[in-house]
Amino acid sequence: MITRILGGTVFLCWLSVPGTAQTFSGDAPPYEQQLMRLSEVMGALHFLRPLCDFEDAPTWRQNMEALLLAETGDENRRRKFIERFNQGYRGFSAVYRVCTPTARAAMAQYVDEGVDLITDVTSRYGRQSLGGVNPAPRISGAE
């Protein structure tokens, strides 16, 4: 349930941001740091959710691929997003081999942070309407 909401929200977020799928001349878009952090969050969730027996469809890697398609016309920028995703994944894979209460708590925090990042980007930089879709309902991270 949470993944459908957050995963769909991620996709809607990218489609709703002005400049999505556009190349920025010179400067990065004003929401660049939020998207970089979101990439890292998705990498962490791509490791943690399966570790704790959550089967997400689409996977966090697929959500990341959707972000890359929507946001990165520039190869250097694309590499930065991928690096942040991998950094999030590797950070947790180096520490956890089994799901623990601490891993579950981290997963819940990362889900909440992802929701907050998406809400911030869409409310500041998104179009006025997302077709009546609430971009990020407040939800529990561990389901």
TIRO-2110 file (N, C-alpha, C; in Angstrom, 1 decimal):
// TIRO-2110
0.8, -1.2, 0.0, N, 1, A
0.0, 0.0, 0.0, CA, 1, A
0.9, 1.3, 0.0, C, 1, A
1.8, 1.3, 0.9, N, 2, A
2.6, 2.5, 1.0, CA, 2, A
3.4, 2.7, -0.2, C, 2, A
3.9, 1.7, -0.8, N, 3, A
4.7, 1.8, -2.0, CA, 3, A
3.9, 2.3, -3.2, C, 3, A
2.7, 1.8, -3.3, N, 4, A
1.9, 2.3, -4.4, CA, 4, A
1.6, 3.8, -4.2, C, 4, A
1.3, 4.2, -3.0, N, 5, A
1.1, 5.7, -2.8, CA, 5, A
2.4, 6.5, -3.1, C, 5, A
3.5, 6.0, -2.4, N, 6, A
4.7, 6.8, -2.6, CA, 6, A
5.3, 6.6, -4.0, C, 6, A
5.2, 5.4, -4.6, N, 7, A
5.7, 5.2, -5.9, CA, 7, A
5.0, 6.0, -6.9, C, 7, A
3.6, 6.0, -6.8, N, 8, A
2.8, 6.8, -7.8, CA, 8, A
3.1, 8.3, -7.5, C, 8, A
3.3, 8.6, -6.3, N, 9, A
3.5, 10.0, -6.0, CA, 9, A
4.8, 10.5, -6.6, C, 9, A
5.8, 9.6, -6.5, N, 10, A
7.1, 10.0, -7.1, CA, 10, A
6.9, 10.3, -8.6, C, 10, A
6.2, 9.5, -9.3, N, 11, A
6.0, 9.7, -10.7, CA, 11, A
5.2, 10.9, -11.0, C, 11, A
4.2, 11.2, -10.2, N, 12, A
3.4, 12.4, -10.4, CA, 12, A
4.2, 13.6, -10.1, C, 12, A
5.1, 13.5, -9.1, N, 13, A
5.9, 14.6, -8.7, CA, 13, A
6.7, 15.1, -9.9, C, 13, A
7.4, 14.2, -10.6, N, 14, A
8.2, 14.5, -11.7, CA, 14, A
7.4, 15.1, -12.9, C, 14, A
6.3, 14.5, -13.1, N, 15, A
5.5, 15.0, -14.2, CA, 15, A
4.9, 16.4, -13.9, C, 15, A
4.8, 16.8, -12.6, N, 16, A
4.1, 18.0, -12.3, CA, 16, A
5.1, 19.2, -12.1, C, 16, A
6.4, 18.9, -12.0, N, 17, A
7.4, 20.0, -11.8, CA, 17, A
7.7, 20.7, -13.1, C, 17, A
7.6, 22.0, -13.2, N, 18, A
7.9, 22.7, -14.4, CA, 18, A
9.4, 22.4, -14.7, C, 18, A
9.7, 22.1, -15.9, N, 19, A
11.1, 21.8, -16.2, CA, 19, A
11.4, 20.3, -16.2, C, 19, A
10.4, 19.5, -15.9, N, 20, A
10.5, 18.1, -16.0, CA, 20, A
10.9, 17.7, -17.4, C, 20, A
11.8, 16.8, -17.5, N, 21, A
12.3, 16.4, -18.8, CA, 21, A
12.8, 17.5, -19.7, C, 21, A
13.3, 18.5, -19.1, N, 22, A
13.9, 19.6, -19.8, CA, 22, A
15.4, 19.7, -19.4, C, 22, A
16.2, 20.2, -20.2, N, 23, A
17.6, 20.5, -19.9, CA, 23, A
17.7, 21.9, -19.4, C, 23, A
18.3, 22.1, -18.2, N, 24, A
18.5, 23.4, -17.7, CA, 24, A
19.8, 24.0, -18.2, C, 24, A
19.7, 25.2, -18.6, N, 25, A
20.8, 25.9, -19.1, CA, 25, A
21.6, 26.5, -17.9, C, 25, A
22.8, 25.9, -17.8, N, 26, A
23.7, 26.5, -16.7, CA, 26, A
23.4, 25.9, -15.4, C, 26, A
22.5, 26.6, -14.7, N, 27, A
22.2, 26.2, -13.3, CA, 27, A
21.3, 25.0, -13.2, C, 27, A
21.4, 24.3, -12.1, N, 28, A
20.5, 23.2, -11.8, CA, 28, A
19.2, 23.8, -11.4, C, 28, A
18.1, 23.0, -11.5, N, 29, A
16.8, 23.6, -11.0, CA, 29, A
16.8, 23.8, -9.5, C, 29, A
15.9, 24.7, -9.0, N, 30, A
16.0, 25.0, -7.6, CA, 30, A
15.7, 23.9, -6.7, C, 30, A
15.1, 22.8, -7.2, N, 31, A
14.7, 21.7, -6.3, CA, 31, A
15.8, 20.5, -6.5, C, 31, A
16.9, 20.8, -7.0, N, 32, A
18.0, 19.8, -7.3, CA, 32, A
18.4, 19.1, -6.0, C, 32, A
18.6, 19.8, -4.9, N, 33, A
19.1, 19.1, -3.7, CA, 33, A
18.0, 18.1, -3.2, C, 33, A
16.8, 18.5, -3.2, N, 34, A
15.7, 17.7, -2.8, CA, 34, A
15.6, 16.4, -3.6, C, 34, A
15.8, 16.5, -4.9, N, 35, A
15.8, 15.3, -5.8, CA, 35, A
17.0, 14.4, -5.6, C, 35, A
18.1, 15.1, -5.3, N, 36, A
19.3, 14.3, -5.0, CA, 36, A
19.1, 13.5, -3.7, C, 36, A
18.6, 14.1, -2.7, N, 37, A
18.3, 13.4, -1.4, CA, 37, A
17.2, 12.3, -1.6, C, 37, A
16.2, 12.6, -2.4, N, 38, A
15.2, 11.6, -2.7, CA, 38, A
15.8, 10.4, -3.4, C, 38, A
16.8, 10.6, -4.3, N, 39, A
17.5, 9.5, -4.9, CA, 39, A
18.1, 8.6, -3.9, C, 39, A
18.8, 9.3, -2.9, N, 40, A
19.4, 8.5, -1.9, CA, 40, A
18.4, 7.8, -1.0, C, 40, A
17.3, 8.4, -0.7, N, 41, A
16.2, 7.7, 0.1, CA, 41, A
15.7, 6.5, -0.7, C, 41, A
15.5, 6.7, -2.0, N, 42, A
15.0, 5.5, -2.8, CA, 42, A
16.0, 4.4, -2.8, C, 42, A
17.3, 4.7, -2.9, N, 43, A
18.3, 3.7, -2.8, CA, 43, A
18.3, 2.9, -1.5, C, 43, A
18.1, 3.6, -0.4, N, 44, A
18.1, 3.0, 0.9, CA, 44, A
16.8, 2.1, 1.0, C, 44, A
15.7, 2.6, 0.5, N, 45, A
14.5, 1.8, 0.5, CA, 45, A
14.6, 0.6, -0.4, C, 45, A
15.3, 0.7, -1.5, N, 46, A
15.5, -0.4, -2.4, CA, 46, A
16.2, -1.5, -1.7, C, 46, A
17.1, -1.2, -0.8, N, 47, A
17.7, -2.3, 0.0, CA, 47, A
16.9, -2.7, 1.2, C, 47, A
16.3, -1.8, 2.0, N, 48, A
15.6, -2.1, 3.2, CA, 48, A
14.3, -2.8, 3.1, C, 48, A
13.5, -2.4, 2.1, N, 49, A
12.2, -3.0, 2.0, CA, 49, A
12.2, -4.5, 1.7, C, 49, A
13.0, -5.0, 0.7, N, 50, A
13.1, -6.4, 0.5, CA, 50, A
13.7, -7.1, 1.7, C, 50, A
14.7, -6.5, 2.3, N, 51, A
15.3, -7.1, 3.5, CA, 51, A
14.3, -7.4, 4.6, C, 51, A
13.3, -6.6, 4.7, N, 52, A
12.3, -6.7, 5.7, CA, 52, A
11.0, -7.3, 5.2, C, 52, A
11.2, -8.0, 4.0, N, 53, A
10.1, -8.8, 3.4, CA, 53, A
8.9, -8.0, 2.9, C, 53, A
9.2, -6.8, 2.4, N, 54, A
8.2, -6.0, 1.7, CA, 54, A
8.4, -6.2, 0.3, C, 54, A
7.4, -6.7, -0.5, N, 55, A
7.5, -6.8, -1.9, CA, 55, A
6.8, -5.7, -2.6, C, 55, A
7.6, -4.8, -3.1, N, 56, A
7.1, -3.5, -3.7, CA, 56, A
7.0, -3.7, -5.2, C, 56, A
5.9, -3.2, -5.7, N, 57, A
5.8, -3.1, -7.2, CA, 57, A
5.2, -1.7, -7.5, C, 57, A
5.8, -0.9, -8.2, N, 58, A
7.2, -1.1, -8.8, CA, 58, A
8.2, -1.0, -7.7, C, 58, A
9.4, -1.5, -8.0, N, 59, A
10.5, -1.5, -7.1, CA, 59, A
11.0, -0.1, -7.0, C, 59, A
11.8, 0.1, -6.0, N, 60, A
12.5, 1.5, -5.8, CA, 60, A
13.4, 1.8, -7.0, C, 60, A
14.0, 0.7, -7.5, N, 61, A
14.9, 0.9, -8.7, CA, 61, A
14.1, 1.4, -9.9, C, 61, A
12.9, 0.8, -10.0, N, 62, A
12.0, 1.3, -11.1, CA, 62, A
11.6, 2.7, -10.9, C, 62, A
11.3, 3.1, -9.7, N, 63, A
10.9, 4.5, -9.4, CA, 63, A
12.1, 5.4, -9.7, C, 63, A
13.3, 4.9, -9.4, N, 64, A
14.5, 5.7, -9.7, CA, 64, A
14.6, 5.9, -11.2, C, 64, A
14.4, 4.8, -12.0, N, 65, A
14.5, 4.9, -13.4, CA, 65, A
13.5, 5.9, -14.0, C, 65, A
12.3, 5.9, -13.4, N, 66, A
11.3, 6.9, -13.8, CA, 66, A
11.8, 8.3, -13.6, C, 66, A
12.4, 8.5, -12.4, N, 67, A
12.9, 9.8, -12.1, CA, 67, A
14.0, 10.2, -13.1, C, 67, A
14.9, 9.3, -13.4, N, 68, A
16.0, 9.5, -14.4, CA, 68, A
15.4, 9.9, -15.8, C, 68, A
14.4, 9.2, -16.2, N, 69, A
13.8, 9.5, -17.5, CA, 69, A
13.2, 10.9, -17.5, C, 69, A
12.5, 11.2, -16.4, N, 70, A
11.8, 12.5, -16.4, CA, 70, A
12.7, 13.7, -16.1, C, 70, A
13.8, 13.5, -15.4, N, 71, A
14.6, 14.6, -14.9, CA, 71, A
15.9, 14.8, -15.5, C, 71, A
16.5, 13.9, -16.2, N, 72, A
17.9, 14.0, -16.6, CA, 72, A
18.1, 13.9, -18.1, C, 72, A
18.3, 15.1, -18.7, N, 73, A
18.7, 15.1, -20.0, CA, 73, A
20.2, 15.2, -20.2, C, 73, A
20.8, 15.6, -19.1, N, 74, A
22.3, 15.8, -19.1, CA, 74, A
22.9, 14.6, -18.4, C, 74, A
23.9, 14.0, -19.1, N, 75, A
24.6, 12.8, -18.6, CA, 75, A
25.3, 13.0, -17.3, C, 75, A
25.9, 14.1, -17.0, N, 76, A
26.5, 14.3, -15.7, CA, 76, A
25.5, 14.4, -14.6, C, 76, A
24.4, 15.0, -14.9, N, 77, A
23.4, 15.1, -13.9, CA, 77, A
22.8, 13.7, -13.6, C, 77, A
22.6, 13.0, -14.6, N, 78, A
22.1, 11.6, -14.5, CA, 78, A
23.0, 10.8, -13.6, C, 78, A
24.3, 10.9, -13.8, N, 79, A
25.3, 10.2, -13.0, CA, 79, A
25.2, 10.6, -11.5, C, 79, A
25.0, 11.8, -11.3, N, 80, A
24.9, 12.3, -9.9, CA, 80, A
23.7, 11.6, -9.2, C, 80, A
22.6, 11.6, -9.9, N, 81, A
21.4, 10.9, -9.3, CA, 81, A
21.7, 9.4, -9.1, C, 81, A
22.3, 8.8, -10.0, N, 82, A
22.6, 7.3, -9.8, CA, 82, A
23.6, 7.2, -8.6, C, 82, A
24.6, 8.0, -8.5, N, 83, A
25.5, 7.9, -7.4, CA, 83, A
24.8, 8.1, -6.1, C, 83, A
23.9, 9.0, -6.0, N, 84, A
23.2, 9.1, -4.7, CA, 84, A
22.3, 7.9, -4.4, C, 84, A
21.6, 7.4, -5.4, N, 85, A
20.8, 6.2, -5.2, CA, 85, A
21.7, 5.0, -4.7, C, 85, A
22.9, 4.8, -5.4, N, 86, A
23.8, 3.8, -4.9, CA, 86, A
24.4, 4.0, -3.6, C, 86, A
24.6, 5.3, -3.2, N, 87, A
25.1, 5.6, -1.9, CA, 87, A
24.1, 5.2, -0.8, C, 87, A
22.8, 5.5, -1.1, N, 88, A
21.8, 5.1, -0.1, CA, 88, A
21.7, 3.6, 0.0, C, 88, A
21.8, 2.9, -1.1, N, 89, A
21.7, 1.4, -1.1, CA, 89, A
22.9, 0.9, -0.3, C, 89, A
24.1, 1.3, -0.7, N, 90, A
25.4, 0.8, -0.1, CA, 90, A
25.5, 1.1, 1.4, C, 90, A
25.0, 2.2, 1.8, N, 91, A
25.1, 2.6, 3.2, CA, 91, A
24.4, 1.6, 4.1, C, 91, A
23.2, 1.1, 3.7, N, 92, A
22.5, 0.2, 4.5, CA, 92, A
23.0, -1.3, 4.3, C, 92, A
23.4, -1.6, 3.1, N, 93, A
23.8, -3.0, 2.8, CA, 93, A
25.1, -3.3, 3.5, C, 93, A
25.9, -2.3, 3.9, N, 94, A
27.1, -2.5, 4.6, CA, 94, A
26.8, -2.8, 6.1, C, 94, A
25.7, -2.4, 6.6, N, 95, A
25.4, -2.5, 8.0, CA, 95, A
24.4, -3.7, 8.3, C, 95, A
23.4, -3.9, 7.4, N, 96, A
22.3, -4.9, 7.7, CA, 96, A
22.4, -6.1, 6.8, C, 96, A
22.3, -7.3, 7.5, N, 97, A
22.2, -8.5, 6.7, CA, 97, A
20.9, -9.2, 6.9, C, 97, A
20.2, -8.8, 8.0, N, 98, A
18.9, -9.3, 8.3, CA, 98, A
18.0, -8.1, 8.8, C, 98, A
16.7, -8.2, 8.7, N, 99, A
15.9, -7.2, 9.1, CA, 99, A
15.8, -7.1, 10.7, C, 99, A
16.1, -6.0, 11.2, N, 100, A
16.1, -5.8, 12.7, CA, 100, A
15.1, -4.7, 13.0, C, 100, A
14.7, -4.5, 14.3, N, 101, A
13.9, -3.4, 14.6, CA, 101, A
14.5, -2.0, 14.2, C, 101, A
15.8, -1.9, 14.3, N, 102, A
16.5, -0.7, 13.9, CA, 102, A
16.3, -0.5, 12.4, C, 102, A
16.5, -1.6, 11.6, N, 103, A
16.3, -1.4, 10.1, CA, 103, A
14.9, -1.0, 9.8, C, 103, A
13.9, -1.6, 10.5, N, 104, A
12.5, -1.2, 10.3, CA, 104, A
12.3, 0.3, 10.7, C, 104, A
12.9, 0.7, 11.7, N, 105, A
12.7, 2.1, 12.1, CA, 105, A
13.4, 3.0, 11.1, C, 105, A
14.5, 2.7, 10.6, N, 106, A
15.2, 3.5, 9.5, CA, 106, A
14.3, 3.5, 8.3, C, 106, A
13.7, 2.3, 7.9, N, 107, A
12.8, 2.3, 6.8, CA, 107, A
11.7, 3.2, 6.9, C, 107, A
11.0, 3.2, 8.1, N, 108, A
9.9, 4.1, 8.3, CA, 108, A
10.3, 5.6, 8.2, C, 108, A
11.5, 5.9, 8.8, N, 109, A
12.0, 7.3, 8.7, CA, 109, A
12.2, 7.7, 7.3, C, 109, A
12.8, 6.8, 6.5, N, 110, A
13.1, 7.1, 5.1, CA, 110, A
11.8, 7.3, 4.3, C, 110, A
10.8, 6.5, 4.5, N, 111, A
9.5, 6.6, 3.8, CA, 111, A
9.0, 8.0, 4.2, C, 111, A
8.9, 8.4, 5.5, N, 112, A
8.4, 9.7, 5.9, CA, 112, A
9.2, 10.8, 5.2, C, 112, A
10.5, 10.7, 5.2, N, 113, A
11.4, 11.7, 4.6, CA, 113, A
11.1, 11.8, 3.1, C, 113, A
10.9, 10.7, 2.4, N, 114, A
10.5, 10.7, 1.0, CA, 114, A
9.2, 11.4, 0.8, C, 114, A
8.2, 11.2, 1.6, N, 115, A
6.9, 11.8, 1.5, CA, 115, A
7.1, 13.3, 1.7, C, 115, A
7.9, 13.7, 2.7, N, 116, A
8.2, 15.1, 2.9, CA, 116, A
8.9, 15.8, 1.8, C, 116, A
9.9, 15.2, 1.2, N, 117, A
10.6, 15.7, 0.0, CA, 117, A
9.6, 15.9, -1.2, C, 117, A
8.8, 14.9, -1.4, N, 118, A
7.9, 15.0, -2.5, CA, 118, A
6.9, 16.1, -2.3, C, 118, A
6.4, 16.2, -1.1, N, 119, A
5.4, 17.2, -0.8, CA, 119, A
6.0, 18.6, -1.0, C, 119, A
7.2, 18.8, -0.5, N, 120, A
7.9, 20.1, -0.6, CA, 120, A
8.1, 20.5, -2.1, C, 120, A
8.7, 19.5, -2.9, N, 121, A
8.9, 19.8, -4.3, CA, 121, A
7.6, 20.1, -5.0, C, 121, A
6.6, 19.3, -4.8, N, 122, A
5.4, 19.6, -5.6, CA, 122, A
4.7, 20.8, -5.1, C, 122, A
4.7, 21.1, -3.8, N, 123, A
4.0, 22.3, -3.3, CA, 123, A
4.8, 23.6, -3.7, C, 123, A
6.1, 23.6, -3.8, N, 124, A
6.8, 24.8, -4.2, CA, 124, A
6.9, 24.9, -5.7, C, 124, A
7.2, 23.8, -6.4, N, 125, A
7.5, 24.0, -7.8, CA, 125, A
6.6, 23.3, -8.8, C, 125, A
5.6, 22.6, -8.2, N, 126, A
4.6, 21.8, -9.1, CA, 126, A
3.6, 22.8, -9.7, C, 126, A
2.9, 22.2, -10.6, N, 127, A
1.7, 22.9, -11.2, CA, 127, A
0.7, 23.1, -10.1, C, 127, A
-0.3, 23.9, -10.4, N, 128, A
-1.3, 24.2, -9.4, CA, 128, A
-2.2, 23.0, -9.2, C, 128, A
-2.4, 22.1, -10.1, N, 129, A
-3.3, 21.0, -10.0, CA, 129, A
-2.6, 19.7, -10.4, C, 129, A
-2.8, 18.6, -9.6, N, 130, A
-2.3, 17.3, -10.0, CA, 130, A
-3.5, 16.4, -10.3, C, 130, A
-4.6, 17.1, -10.8, N, 131, A
-5.8, 16.3, -11.2, CA, 131, A
-6.5, 15.8, -10.0, C, 131, A
-6.5, 16.5, -8.9, N, 132, A
-7.2, 16.1, -7.7, CA, 132, A
-6.5, 15.0, -6.9, C, 132, A
-5.3, 14.7, -7.3, N, 133, A
-4.5, 13.7, -6.5, CA, 133, A
-3.8, 14.3, -5.4, C, 133, A
-3.9, 13.8, -4.2, N, 134, A
-3.2, 14.3, -3.1, CA, 134, A
-1.8, 13.7, -3.2, C, 134, A
-0.7, 14.6, -3.4, N, 135, A
0.6, 14.1, -3.7, CA, 135, A
1.3, 13.3, -2.6, C, 135, A
0.9, 13.6, -1.4, N, 136, A
1.7, 12.8, -0.3, CA, 136, A
0.9, 12.8, 1.0, C, 136, A
-0.1, 11.9, 1.1, N, 137, A
-0.8, 11.7, 2.3, CA, 137, A
0.2, 11.3, 3.4, C, 137, A
0.0, 11.7, 4.6, N, 138, A
0.8, 11.3, 5.8, CA, 138, A
0.5, 9.9, 6.1, C, 138, A
1.5, 9.0, 6.0, N, 139, A
1.3, 7.6, 6.2, CA, 139, A
2.4, 7.1, 7.1, C, 139, A
2.1, 5.9, 7.6, N, 140, A
3.1, 5.2, 8.5, CA, 140, A
4.1, 4.5, 7.6, C, 140, A
5.4, 4.6, 7.9, N, 141, A
6.4, 4.0, 7.1, CA, 141, A
6.5, 2.5, 7.1, C, 141, A
6.2, 1.9, 8.2, N, 142, A
6.4, 0.4, 8.2, CA, 142, A
5.1, -0.3, 7.9, C, 142, A
4.1, 0.4, 7.6, N, 143, A
2.7, -0.2, 7.3, CA, 143, A
2.0, -0.7, 8.4, C, 143, A
END
